[in-house]
């Protein structure tokens, strides 16, 4: 059974630059949802994120999740973060 939940999405580094925001408090997301479908949903909201395609991971409840077939069960208030590749030395 698929239901909608409302999550908080955080954007870090280049993803914040591309979206123009650091976070969104109320994003409606169907659950369960694959990590690929979640990424697609975020791309629809912010098409410029496509610049990070294949170089980004998501973090759900502060746990890294690869974008793919991984099934996520989200709950109202969960935190989803878009984490682009970090560089530095």
CORNORZI-V949633 format. One record per pair of residues at least 6 apart in sequence whose C-alpha atoms are under 8 Angstrom apart, sorted by the first residue. I is the first residue (numbers start at 1). J is the second residue. If there is no record, write none. Layout:
I/J
I/J
This chain:
1/32
2/30
2/31
2/32
3/30
3/31
3/32
4/28
4/29
4/30
4/31
5/28
5/29
5/30
5/31
5/74
5/75
5/76
5/77
6/26
6/27
6/28
6/29
6/75
6/76
6/77
6/78
7/25
7/26
7/27
7/28
7/29
7/74
7/75
7/76
7/77
7/78
7/79
7/80
8/23
8/24
8/25
8/26
8/27
8/77
8/78
8/79
8/80
9/23
9/24
9/25
9/26
9/27
9/79
9/80
9/81
9/82
10/22
10/23
10/24
10/79
10/80
10/81
10/82
11/19
11/21
11/22
11/23
11/81
11/82
11/83
12/22
12/81
12/82
12/83
12/84
13/83
13/84
13/86
14/84
15/49
15/52
15/82
15/83
15/84
16/22
16/23
18/46
18/48
18/49
19/46
19/48
19/49
29/38
31/72
31/73
31/74
31/75
32/71
32/72
32/73
32/74
33/71
33/72
33/73
33/74
34/68
34/69
34/70
34/71
34/72
35/58
35/65
35/66
35/67
35/68
35/69
35/70
35/71
35/72
36/67
36/68
36/69
36/70
39/67
42/49
43/49
43/50
52/84
55/84
55/85
56/67
56/82
56/83
56/84
56/85
57/64
57/65
57/66
57/67
57/82
57/83
57/84
58/64
58/65
58/66
58/67
58/80
58/81
58/82
58/83
59/65
59/79
59/80
59/81
59/82
59/83
60/78
60/79
60/80
60/81
61/78
61/79
61/80
62/79
62/80
62/81
